[in-house]
């Protein structure tokens, strides 16, 4: 077989192995290693490329942003800052139809600005928001759906781990990716709130519920005590990056320190919770490092096989239009979203399409935002739907099935798709702040 045939078969083999349940980094690394060995008939070359991939992943300076922002997000989550923001938002929307759902979206948007994790958001707001919505008679499917939908804001609103991972693959500035994620993230949050308002007006049966009249009005001092810590943290992290005072790595370190100080001053985190945050940070970092190393090997294998260039030549020869290419790209990500997590989708798909995107004159920053938003939809779609599984596991309520979570999340996945199409049509929305 030619290198091109081996490369194309390897992509299919990776998808099949993952579908069969093989650990994603192992599937990526093993298939890539064997493919390079077969293409060059040189075991030593395959070993050397594996060493290079490990070195690139482990020694990359900007990779330090991942454990730092992960630790910061876990500390913020365990310190209860998410529930504080939710309480403030709830009082503001308490008299509106679907107001608790709108408050959940708003609180998730703020929470995302200091966690960058959809899993943390799904876990926190499943505990604080869903019980309140059920208490006020909301449809259980809507209650879990709005938490699932708004949890993905953590993947696009900076500091987002997915934006960091994309910046590694595409060799783009992490700071620029963070800037590019601001407007799309706000757009998505506003679109969710508008969708909830429209559902309350035209399909009230799906939302049900009643305005939360039993909320006591919060005093300015109470509002300040619950919001100033997280606002200060956002200013330190994102303000430091946007003003150029801090690099993303330095901002991650500063944010982790400030989050820890807030938790200590508020006495809202036990030593056990702190230890759990350290362990979870290690687990997440190790997984992502293993995944990035395997993906680096995979991208080198694709380059040796010439698969990206062949794909670019095929699309160029077919005279495919801009929208044809983008629709094909979106459909591919939606399909992979039924099998893979967001990070894996980015690491598998982006190396295939970068050689195609650059000659077309598209911005790689804009392409990163499109990629992350498109891959996010997979968090809400079966059978994988990580956010949906996290919500079901966190609630542990026999009245709410996994099917209810997926059905409730469907309208929000559709809203995400509409926002994605707008971002594709108007790249300036992603590039305006850069």
N, C-alpha and C positions, 0 to 999 in steps of 0.2 A: 504493500500500500504506500501511496505517496504521503509526505508529511501533512498535506492539506486534508487528505481523507482521514488520517489518524486524528488530526486536530478536531475535525468535525464530529467524528465518532466519540471522541473523548468528552465533548460537551454533552452529548446525549447520555453517555455513560454516567457522568456526574449526576445529572437529573434523575436517572433511574436509581442509582445507589441511594440518593437522598430520599427518594420516594419510598424505597424499601426500608428506610430507617437507619441507614448508616450515618454516623456522626458527620456533620457537614464539613468541618475542617479535614477530617480523615479522608472523606470522599474527594475533596478538592486536591489535597496533597498527594494522595496515592495515585489517582488517575493521571495527574499532571506529571508525576515522577515517571510512571511507566510509559506514558506517551512520549516524553523526551527521550527516554532510553530506546524506545522502538524507532523513533524518527531518526536518531543519530547513531543507533546501534553502539552506544557508548555509555556504559554504566558510570564511568568516572565523571563524565560531563553532567549526567543527571544528579550525581551526588554534589558536585561543585555548585550547580545552580540551586540546589536545596540549601547549601550553606549560605550562599549569597542572599537567598530569600529570608532565611532566619536572621541574618545580620541586618538586612534592611528593615525588617519588622521590629526587632528588639532594640536596635541602636538609633532609630529615628527619634530626633529630639522632640518633635511635636507630638509623638505618641504619648508623652507624659501628660498631655491634656486629658486623656481618657481616664486614668485612675484619679486624677485630681478632681475633675468635674463629677465623676461618679461618686467619689467620697463626699463631696459637697452636697450633692443631691440626696444621698442617703441620710446624711446628718440633718438636713432640712426636713426631710420626710419624718424621721424619727423624733425630731424636736417639736413636731406638731404645728409647724408654720402653715402647712396646707390647710388644716382645719380652721386656723385663725382667719385666713383670707376668705375661706368659704363662708364663715359666719358673717363677715362684713358684707360680702356680695349678697348673701341671702337677705339681709335686712334691706338692701337697696332695691331688690326685685320682688319683695314679699307680696306686693299687691297686684302683680302682673300675672296673667294667665300663662302658665308654664314658667313662672318666675324662678322657681328653684332650679329648673333645668338651665335657664339662662345664667343663674348665679354659678352653677357648676362649670359652665363653659368659661365664664369670666375668671373664676378662681383657678381653673386649670391653666388658662393662658398666663396668669401671673406666676403660678407654681412652676410652669414649664420654663420660665425665664431664669430659674435658679436650679432646676434639676436636670433638664435635658433628657428625661427618661419617661417614656410612655408607660412603662411597667410600674414605676413608682407612682405616677399619677393615677393609673387604674386602681392600684392597691389602696391608696389613700382615700380617694373619693368614693370608692365602693363602700368604705366604712362610714364616711361622714355624710354623703349625699343621698345614696340610695335609701337608707332607712328613713330619712326625712321625707323623701318623695312618697314612699309607701305609706308613711304616717298620714300624709295629707291626701291620700286617695289617688295618687298618680298610677297610671297604667304601669305594671312592673316592666313590661317590655320597653316602654319609653324611659323608665328610670335607669335601667341598665344600659340602654342604647346611648343615652346622652353622655353617660360616664365613659363608655367605650369610645364614642366618637370624639369627645373632647380630649381624651387621654393622648391621642396621637399628636396633639399640639406640641408635646414635648419633643417630637422628632424634627420639627421645623423651626420652632422659636428657639433662638440661641440662648444658652450654649447647648447645642444638640450633638450627641455622640455620632449621629448619622452624618451630619455635616462634616464632622472631623474625619470620619472614615472616608467619605467621598474626597475630601481634600488630599488624603494620602494617595488614593488611587489616581486621581486626576492631576496631582502635583500642583494644587492651587493653594492660595493663602487661606489659612483657617480664619483669620480676621475678616477677610473679604467674604467668605462663605457665611460667617455670622451676620455681617451687615446685610447680605442678600436675603437672609431668612426673615428679617424683621417684618417687612411689608406683607409678604405672603402669609406669615404666621398670623398677623393681625387680620388680614383679609379672611382667612379661614375661620377665625374665632367669630368675626362679625357675621360671616355667612351662616355659621351654626346658629347664632342668636336669631338672625332673621328667619331661618328655617323653622326654629321653634315657634316664633311668633306666627308664622304662616300656618303651621300645623295646628296651633291653638285656635286660629281663626277659621280655618277651612276643614280641618279634620280633628275636631275636639275630642272625638272618641278615642283617638290614638293616645292623646296625652292624658285626658281625664283630669282628676285632681282638682284642687281648689286653691285659691290664693292663701298664703300662709299668714293669716291675720294674727296668729298668736305670738309672733316675734315681738319682742320688746325693742323699742327704739334704742339704739346704742348712742352713748354720749360721745362727743368728740375725743375725749380722753381715752375711752375704750377703743374707739376706732384707731387712734394713733398707736396705742400699745400693741394692737394686733397687726397693724400694717407697716409701721416704720421699720421693724427689723428686716422684713423681706424686701422692702423698698431700698433700704440701705445696702443690703446684699447685692441687689440688682445693679445699683449705682456703682458699687465697688467693682463688680465683675465686668458688666457690659460697658459701663462708663469708662473703666480703665482701658478696655480694648479699643473702644470707638475714639477716644481722645488720643490714643497712641502712647499713653503713659505706661501701659502694661502689655506685654506680649500675651497671647492666649495661654501659654504655660504659666506665666507669672500670675495672670488673672485667675487661673484655676487654683493655684496655690494660695493666693490671697483670699479667694472665695471660700476655700475649705477652712482656712484659719478663722475667718469672720463667722462662718456658720457654726464652727465649734465654739467660739466665744459666746455667740448668741445662745446656744444650747446650754452652756455652763451658767451664764448669767440668769437665764430663765429657769434653770434647774428642771428642765423639761426632758432630760435624757438620762437614763440610768447607765451605770458602767456596763451592764450587760448589753444594752442597746448600742453603746459605743463599740463594744467588741464585735457585735453582729455586723455593724456598718463596716468595720475593718475587714472582716471575713468576706462579706458580700463584695466589697471593692476588689479584693484579691481574686475572687472567683470570676467576676465580670471581666476584669482586666486580663486574666489568664486566657479566658475564652476568646476575647477579641484579639489578643496577640496571636494566639494559635490560628484564628480564622484569617487574620491579615497576612500571616506568614504563608499559609496555604494558598491564599488568593494571589500573593506575589508570585509564587511558583506557577500558579495557573495562568497568570497574565504573560509570563515569560514563555510558557508552553504555547499559548495562542500566537504569540509573536513569531516563534520559530516555525510554527505550522503555516503561518500566513493567513489564518482565518479572518482576522479583522480586515486586512487589505482585500481579501477575496469578497467579503461581504460588501465593502465599500464599492468595489468594482461592479458587483452584481447590481446594486441599487443605482449606481451611476449609469450602467448600461441600459437598465430598464427605464431610465429617465423619470425616476420616482420623484414626485413633488415633495416639498417640505412637509406638508400635512400627511402625505402617505407614509413618509419615514416616521413621523412622530406617532401616528396612530398605530403603526406596526410596533413601535417601541412601547407604547402604553399597553397594548394588548399582551405583549411579551411579559411585561412586569406584572400585569394582573394575573396572568397564568402562573407565573412563578410565585406570586403571592399566596396561591393556594397550597404551596409546598414548602416555602422557605421563609425565614425571618427577613426583616428589612436589611440588615447588614449583609447577609449572604446574597440577597438580590443585587445590592449595589456592587459587591465585590465580583460577582459573576458576570453581570450584564455590562457594566461600564467599560471594562477593557475591550469588549467586543465592539462598542459603538464609538469610542473616542476617536479612532482613526477616521471614522465617517463624519463625525460632527465637526472636527477641526477644519477639513477642507471646505465645508459648506459655509464657513465663516460664522458659525454660531459661537456664542460666548460659553466657555466651559463653566463659568460661575452660574449663569442662567440654566445651563443643562444640569448642573448639580441640584438646583432647586426643583426642577421638573422631575428629576430622578427620585429625589427623596420623597416628594409629595406622592408621586406615582407608586413608589414602593410602600408608602404608609398605608395605602388602601388595603394592602394585603393583611395588615394588622386587624382588619375588621371582617375579613372574608373567610369562610370555611374552606377546607377543614382545619387549617393551622390557626389563623386568627389569634395571635398570642395575647393581645389585650383582652379579648373575649374570654379566653381560658383563665386569665389572671382574675378577672372580675368574678367569674363563676366560682373559682377556688377560694377567693377572699370572702365572698358572701356566705358560701356554704349553707344556702337557704333552699330547702327542698321545693319551695313554691316557685322557684325560678330555675328553669332548665337552661342548658347550654343553647338550645334552639331559641329560647326567648332572648338570650343575649345577642345572638347573631341576627335575629329578626329585628330587634330594636336598633341595632347598629346599622342596618341596611340604609335607611334614609340619610344617615350621616356619611356613609361611604359614597352615596350618590352625590351629595353636596361637595365632597372632596373632589370627585371627578369633574364636576362643573368648574370648580376653582382651578383645577389643574389645566383645563382647556383654556381658561382665561389667561393663566400664566404663560401658556405656550403662545397664545396669540399676541400677548403684550409683554415681551421680555423686559421692557423698561420697569415693570413692577418689581422685578427682582434686582435690577441693576441701578435703580434710582439713587440709592444711598452710597454707592461705591465711588 
